Amino acid sequence: MKNIYGGNIDSDNLIKYFKAMIGRIYKLLPMKEEKCLTLEKYLEALMNELAGGNKLLLDDYMFIMLLCDIQILFTIEDLKEYKSQVFKCIKICEKIIQKLDGDKTNELS
């Protein structure tokens, strides 16, 4: 995938990144359940990283969806709703991985 600097980021590395991101997003659940005092800082760091990635990579609508859906986690108080939103974010990561995997397959054809 081309980045804003004209270089390429290998699809395999992006797939690894988003697989790791799934784990980092999932980590939000126990942090919320345990009322972890660093949850907001963790969430801010996650958002900053993703926002930076969005600027580095050429815009992709699913990436923007992920940013928006993670941002809303700052405002959700209800645990059930929070869990639902976390799993929605994970699903978006899985769709990004599928897209990257498909793009990788198409590059080989």
N, C-alpha and C positions, 0 to 999 in steps of 0.2 A: 504494500500500500504506500502510495506517495505521501510524503509529508510536506509541510509548507516550505521547507528548505530545499525542495527538489530531490531529496534522497528517497530511498525506499526503506520501509520497515517491514521486515520479513513477516509473512502471515503466521508462520509457526510461533514466532515470538509474541505476536499480538494474541494469538489463541492462548498461549501460556499465561499471558498477562490477565486476560479476562477470566480464565479459570481460577487464577489466584484471587482476582477481584471478587468472585463468587464467595470464596471463603471469608474475605474481609467484610463483605456485606452481611453474610450470615452471622458474623461475630456481633453485629448490632443487636441481635435478639437477646442473648444472655446479658449483654450490657444494659439493655432497657429493663429486662426482668429483674435484674439485681440492683436497679437504680444506681448504676455506676456513675460516680462523680465526674469521670472523664469522658462520658458518652458524647457530650456536645463537642469537645475538643477533637475526639476521634472522628466524628462526623464531619467537622469542619476540615480536618486534614484530608479526609477522603474526597470531599467536594473540591478542595483546592487542587488535588492531584488530578482528578477527572477533568476539571475545568482547564487545567494546563494541557492535558492530553487532547482535549477538544480543540485547543488552539494549535497544537503541534500537528495533529492529523487533519487531513482535509475533512470538512464537516460531513457527518453522517447522521441521518435523522434518528437512528436508534440510539446513537451516542447522546444526542441532545435529549431524547426521551429519558435515558438513564439519569442524566444530570437533573432533569426536572423532577423525576420520581424520587431521587435521593433527597433533593432539596426539601420536599414536603415532609420528610421524616423529622425535621426540626420542629414542626408544629403539631404532630400527632401525639396526643396524650394517651388515648385508649390503646391498651396492649394488643387486643385482638385486631384492631385496625392497623396498628404498627406492624404486626406480624404479616398481615396481608400485603402491606406495602413493601416490606422487605422481600417477600417472595415474588412480588411483581418485578422488583429490581433484579432479582436473580434470574428470572425468566428472560428479561431483556438481555442480560449478559449471555445467557444461553443462545438467544437468537443471534446476537452479534457473533458468537463463536461459530454457529452454523453458517452464517453468511461468509465469514472469513474462510472457513473450511471449504465452502463452495467456490469462493473466488480463487482459492489455492488450486482446487481441482481444475477450474476453467483455465488457469494460467498454464497448467501442464498439458492441456489438450492442444 
